[in-house]
Amino acid sequence: MKINFTKLALTLGVAGLATAASAQSMNSDSTKRFEKRSFRTWSIGLNGGMLTHYTPFNGPSNGDFATPQERWGYGGYIKKQIVPGFGIQADFLGGRVKGFRANLLPGGSAAQNNSGFRTKIEWAGSVSGNFTVANLSLNQKRNILSPYITGGAGYMSSSPSVMNVPGADPEHYTRNWFVPVGAGFKFGLSKGVNLDLGYTVYFMKTGGFDGVRTSTNDRFSYAHAGFEFALGKKGSSQLQNFSPIAAIREESAAESADLRRMLSTAEQNAARDREQYARDMGDDDGDGVANKFDKCAGTPAGTVVDGSGCPLKVPAPVIREKVVITEADRRVVGEAIKNLEFELGKSTIKEKSFPTLDRVASLLVEKDFGLKLAGHTDNTGSMELNLRLSKERAEAVKTYLVEKGANASRIEATGYGPNQPIASNKTAEGRQKNRRVEFTLL
């Protein structure tokens, strides 16, 4: 019983492709950098071309018949692309293969010239691997030209009809295995359509394909042109045309450009911060109070100011006898140094330090001493941060003393950062000793 295999294969193929297309349409097509991409991996192809029993592998006698005669053939396939360079496809083929002038008959005789064969391919189905050999473009993610080679195995039902050849097989249908080997080019016309130009040689596992049985297996070829249609989400690229190398280069270049922009922005911000710090810690009016703490900017030179940089009412100068610094005075300052503590990483003085600082302020007011404040830190953190913190802490002590009545012009505040350690910074105890504000009576 004959089965119309071509119609059955087309029906099943269309149903399977519709299911695959529906499944693919559910995938999200992410365009975000380095995220998972969505590709079209299913495709269907239709083609037509010329069938002939001549192949490049035939001998000088061109097989069982000397003269080939081209006949129209038709085919198609369903393909699943596994990776950019490899896919699996199911092919079908139909048509007729024809030739004349049997080589078994004397050359040039009337009998040879009147002999021939015609084999009808009722149906032929095969499964092949498709190797795309040129999708490694360095610059283009979607290849326009993609050469490929194919190879696989199949099964065929055919019926040879032989004319005027003694001992030829009678006309009947036979089924035999075959091996298809082919090559071709695909031209990308759009993201979903390719022009397919190919050539396939069919190596039959029988010597009776042309109706004349010999010890050598028969062969025939199919040169075709057709179109391949990718299935899946509109706008997605075909996996077989996609070059991962070009995609990685493009994404890496974009990432590098972003990093350069971020670095440039960070450098600009750092420069702006340094300029702002220089403005804050400067003393534009020369009153001994940094701009950051100066609430009365622009005071005239020589003006007596408080810890906020605002003018003080200066009483009439009183001539006092010079007071000598005593050991008791030094003990007051020493206690203030010993008890002076700040909030961690800040220039805020803790309240527990206020009583001893109050005694230092009273000493400065009573005896009109001068005072040098030197802020120091350990080497933890950057040099810029430590210099700023040591200066701000010395200024904070000066501000406190001035607010308690001390003469701002008699107090000098300097920050040395980690540059003058008195102990090793390799131990916690040493670093604790290096974090200090030194008082020197003048």
C-alpha positions in Angstrom: 0.0 0.0 0.0 1.4 3.3 -1.0 1.5 6.1 1.6 1.6 9.8 0.7 4.5 10.4 2.9 5.1 14.0 1.7 1.7 15.2 2.7 1.9 13.5 6.1 5.4 14.9 6.8 4.2 18.5 5.9 1.1 18.2 8.1 3.2 16.9 11.1 5.9 19.5 10.5 3.5 22.4 10.4 1.9 21.3 13.6 5.3 20.8 15.3 6.5 24.2 14.2 3.4 26.0 15.3 3.9 24.5 18.8 7.6 25.5 18.8 6.7 29.0 17.6 4.1 29.4 20.3 6.5 28.3 23.0 9.2 30.6 21.8 6.9 33.6 21.8 6.6 33.3 25.5 10.3 34.0 26.0 11.2 37.6 26.9 13.6 39.3 24.6 15.9 41.1 26.9 18.0 43.9 25.5 19.8 44.7 28.7 23.6 44.3 28.7 25.0 40.9 29.6 21.5 39.5 30.4 20.0 36.4 28.8 19.2 36.9 25.1 16.2 35.5 23.2 16.9 33.9 19.8 15.0 32.3 17.0 16.0 28.6 17.1 13.3 27.0 15.0 13.1 27.5 11.2 11.4 26.0 8.2 12.8 26.0 4.6 11.3 25.4 1.2 13.3 25.0 -1.9 13.3 23.8 -5.6 16.0 22.9 -8.0 17.5 20.4 -10.4 17.9 16.6 -9.8 20.4 14.7 -11.8 22.2 11.3 -11.4 25.5 13.0 -12.1 27.7 13.8 -9.1 31.4 14.8 -8.7 32.0 11.4 -7.2 30.9 9.4 -10.3 33.5 7.6 -12.4 34.5 8.3 -16.0 31.5 6.3 -17.2 29.2 8.5 -15.1 27.6 5.5 -13.3 25.2 3.1 -15.0 24.2 5.7 -17.6 26.5 8.0 -19.5 24.4 11.0 -20.1 22.5 12.8 -17.2 19.3 14.7 -17.8 18.3 17.4 -15.3 14.8 17.3 -13.9 13.0 19.5 -11.5 12.9 18.5 -7.8 11.5 20.1 -4.7 12.2 19.8 -1.0 12.0 21.3 2.4 13.1 21.0 6.0 12.4 21.7 9.6 15.4 22.8 11.7 16.3 23.3 15.3 19.4 25.4 16.0 21.2 24.1 19.1 24.2 26.5 19.2 25.3 29.2 16.8 27.4 26.8 14.8 25.3 23.6 14.9 21.7 22.6 14.2 19.6 19.5 13.5 17.2 19.4 10.6 14.7 17.0 9.2 14.6 17.1 5.3 12.2 15.8 2.7 12.7 15.5 -1.0 10.6 14.7 -4.0 10.9 14.6 -7.8 12.4 12.5 -10.6 15.9 11.5 -11.6 16.5 10.8 -15.3 19.3 9.7 -17.5 20.0 7.9 -20.8 22.5 5.9 -22.8 23.2 2.9 -20.6 26.9 2.0 -20.2 26.1 -1.7 -20.4 25.3 -1.3 -24.1 27.9 -0.8 -26.9 29.0 2.9 -27.0 27.5 4.9 -29.9 25.1 2.1 -30.9 21.5 2.7 -31.6 20.5 0.5 -28.7 22.5 2.7 -26.3 21.1 5.9 -27.7 17.6 4.6 -27.2 18.2 3.4 -23.6 17.4 5.3 -20.5 15.9 5.4 -17.0 13.6 7.5 -15.0 13.3 7.1 -11.2 10.4 8.6 -9.3 11.1 9.6 -5.7 7.8 8.9 -4.0 9.1 10.2 -0.7 12.5 10.7 1.0 13.1 11.8 4.6 16.4 12.3 6.4 17.8 13.7 9.6 21.1 15.8 9.2 23.4 17.9 11.2 23.9 21.4 9.9 27.3 23.0 10.6 27.5 26.7 10.1 31.2 27.3 9.4 31.4 31.1 9.3 29.5 32.8 12.1 32.6 34.0 14.0 32.6 37.6 12.8 34.6 39.9 15.1 32.6 43.1 14.3 29.0 42.1 13.2 26.6 40.3 15.5 24.4 39.2 12.7 26.2 37.5 9.8 24.9 38.3 6.3 26.7 35.4 4.6 26.8 32.0 6.4 28.4 29.0 4.6 27.3 25.6 5.9 27.8 21.9 5.4 25.4 19.0 6.2 25.5 15.3 6.7 23.1 12.7 8.0 21.1 9.6 7.1 17.7 9.0 5.5 15.2 6.5 4.1 13.6 6.7 0.7 10.7 5.1 -1.3 11.4 5.2 -5.1 10.3 3.6 -8.3 12.7 3.1 -11.3 11.5 2.8 -14.9 14.1 1.5 -17.3 13.9 1.7 -21.1 15.6 -0.7 -23.5 18.2 -2.1 -21.1 18.5 -5.9 -21.0 18.2 -7.5 -17.5 16.9 -4.3 -15.8 14.6 -4.4 -12.8 10.9 -4.3 -13.6 9.1 -1.1 -12.5 8.2 -1.4 -8.8 8.6 0.6 -5.6 11.7 0.0 -3.4 12.7 1.4 -0.1 16.4 2.0 0.7 18.6 3.9 3.1 20.8 6.8 1.9 23.4 9.2 3.2 22.9 12.9 2.2 26.1 15.1 2.2 25.8 18.8 1.2 27.1 22.3 1.4 25.8 25.7 0.6 25.4 29.4 1.5 22.7 31.3 3.4 22.3 35.0 2.8 20.5 36.9 5.5 17.8 39.0 3.8 16.3 40.1 7.2 16.3 39.0 10.8 13.7 36.3 9.9 14.4 35.4 6.3 17.4 33.8 4.6 18.1 33.0 0.9 19.4 29.4 0.8 21.6 28.1 -2.0 22.8 24.5 -1.7 24.1 21.4 -3.3 23.5 17.9 -1.9 24.8 14.5 -3.0 22.7 11.5 -2.1 24.7 8.2 -1.6 22.2 5.4 -2.0 22.7 2.1 -0.1 21.7 0.2 -3.2 22.9 -0.4 -6.7 19.4 -0.5 -8.2 18.2 3.0 -7.7 18.3 3.6 -11.5 16.8 0.1 -12.2 20.1 -1.4 -13.4 21.7 -3.4 -10.6 25.5 -3.3 -10.3 28.0 -3.9 -7.6 28.5 -0.1 -7.1 25.9 1.9 -5.1 24.1 4.6 -7.0 24.3 8.3 -6.4 22.5 11.4 -7.5 22.6 15.1 -6.6 20.2 18.0 -6.0 21.2 21.6 -6.6 18.6 23.9 -5.1 17.6 27.4 -4.2 15.0 28.4 -1.6 14.0 30.5 1.4 14.4 29.8 5.1 11.9 31.4 7.5 12.8 31.7 11.2 10.1 31.2 13.7 9.8 32.9 17.0 9.5 36.4 18.5 9.6 39.2 16.0 12.7 41.3 16.2 14.9 38.5 17.7 17.9 37.4 15.8 18.4 33.9 14.4 20.8 31.9 16.5 22.6 30.5 13.4 23.4 34.0 12.2 24.5 35.3 15.6 28.2 35.9 16.4 28.8 35.6 20.2 32.4 37.0 19.7 31.1 40.2 18.2 28.4 40.5 20.8 30.9 40.2 23.7 33.2 42.8 22.1 30.3 45.2 21.7 29.1 44.8 25.3 32.6 45.0 26.7 33.3 48.2 24.8 30.0 49.7 26.2 31.0 48.6 29.7 34.4 50.1 29.3 32.9 53.4 28.1 30.6 53.5 31.2 33.5 52.8 33.5 35.5 55.6 32.0 32.6 58.0 32.4 32.1 57.0 36.0 35.8 57.4 36.7 35.9 60.8 35.2 32.8 61.9 37.2 34.5 60.6 40.4 37.7 62.5 39.7 35.7 65.7 39.1 33.8 65.2 42.3 37.0 64.6 44.3 38.6 67.8 42.8 35.5 69.8 43.7 35.6 68.4 47.3 39.3 69.4 47.6 38.5 72.9 46.4 35.6 73.1 48.9 37.8 71.9 51.7 40.5 74.5 50.9 37.8 77.2 51.0 36.4 76.0 54.3 39.7 75.7 56.1 41.1 78.9 54.8 41.1 82.2 56.8 40.3 84.9 54.3 40.0 87.7 56.8 43.0 86.7 58.9 41.2 86.7 62.2 42.4 83.2 63.3 39.1 81.5 62.7 38.7 79.2 59.7 36.1 80.2 57.1 34.0 77.1 58.0 33.6 78.3 61.6 33.7 82.0 60.9 30.2 83.5 61.4 31.4 87.1 60.8 33.4 86.9 57.6 35.4 90.0 56.5 36.3 91.5 59.9 39.1 94.1 59.6 42.6 93.1 60.3 43.6 93.3 63.9 40.0 93.0 65.2 39.7 90.9 68.3 37.1 88.1 67.6 35.5 85.3 69.5 35.5 81.6 68.6 32.9 82.3 65.9 35.0 85.0 64.2 32.7 87.8 65.4 34.2 91.0 67.0 34.5 91.3 70.8 34.3 94.4 72.8 37.8 94.9 73.9 38.2 96.6 77.3 40.8 99.2 77.7 44.2 97.7 77.9 45.4 97.0 81.4 49.1 96.8 82.1 49.7 93.7 83.9 52.8 92.3 85.4 54.1 89.4 83.5 53.1 86.1 85.0 55.5 83.2 85.1 54.2 79.7 84.0 54.2 77.6 87.2 54.1 73.8 87.7 50.5 74.2 88.8 49.6 75.9 85.5 51.3 73.0 83.6 49.3 70.5 85.6 46.0 72.2 84.6 47.0 71.9 80.9 48.2 68.3 81.4 44.9 67.3 82.9 43.1 68.9 80.0 45.2 66.9 77.5 44.7 63.7 79.5 40.9 64.1 79.6 40.3 65.5 76.1 38.2 63.1 74.1 36.3 63.5 70.8 33.5 61.6 69.1 34.8 58.8 66.9 36.1 60.1 63.6 34.7 63.6 64.3 35.8 67.0 65.8 33.0 67.1 68.4 34.4 67.3 71.9 32.8 65.0 74.4 31.1 66.6 77.5 33.3 64.7 79.9 36.2 66.9 78.7 34.5 70.2 79.4 35.5 70.6 83.1 39.2 70.4 82.5 38.9 72.7 79.4 37.1 75.2 81.5 40.0 75.3 83.9 42.4 75.9 81.0 40.1 78.7 79.7 40.1 80.3 83.2 43.9 80.1 83.3 44.2 81.8 79.9 41.9 84.6 80.9 43.4 85.1 84.3 47.1 85.1 83.3 46.8 86.1 79.6 48.8 83.2 78.5 49.2 82.3 74.8 48.4 78.8 73.8 49.5 76.6 70.9 47.1 73.7 70.0 48.6 70.9 67.8 46.2 68.2 66.5 47.6 64.7 65.7 46.1 61.4 64.4 47.3 57.9 63.8 48.0 56.6 60.2 44.6 55.0 59.8 42.8 56.4 56.7 44.1 58.7 54.0 46.5 61.5 54.5 44.0 64.1 53.4 41.4 62.9 55.8 43.8 62.8 58.8 45.2 66.3 58.1 41.6 67.7 57.9 40.5 65.8 61.1 43.5 67.0 63.1 43.1 70.6 62.0 39.3 70.5 62.8 39.9 69.1 66.3 42.5 71.7 67.1 40.1 74.4 65.8 37.2 72.9 67.9 39.3 73.2 71.1 40.2 76.8 70.2 36.6 77.7 69.6 35.6 76.2 72.9 38.2 78.1 74.8 37.4 81.4 73.1 33.7 81.0 73.9 34.8 80.7 77.5 36.5 84.1 77.3 40.0 83.3 76.0 41.6 85.7 73.6 41.3 84.2 70.1 44.4 86.1 68.8 46.5 84.4 71.5 45.6 80.9 70.5 47.1 79.1 67.5 45.5 75.9 66.2 47.4 73.6 63.8 46.8 70.1 62.4 49.7 67.8 61.7 47.7 64.6 60.8 49.9 61.4 61.3 53.2 63.1 60.6 54.4 63.5 64.2 53.7 60.1 66.0 54.9 59.6 69.6 54.3 55.8 69.5 54.2 53.0 67.0 51.1 52.8 64.8 51.4 49.0 64.5 49.6 48.5 67.8 46.2 49.7 69.1 47.8 51.2 72.2 50.3 53.1 70.0 47.6 54.4 67.7 45.6 55.6 70.8 48.6 57.6 72.0 49.1 59.2 68.6 45.4 60.4 68.5 45.9 63.6 70.6 45.7 67.4 70.8 48.8 68.9 72.5 48.6 72.1 74.5 51.6 74.4 74.8 51.5 77.4 77.0 53.3 80.5 75.6 
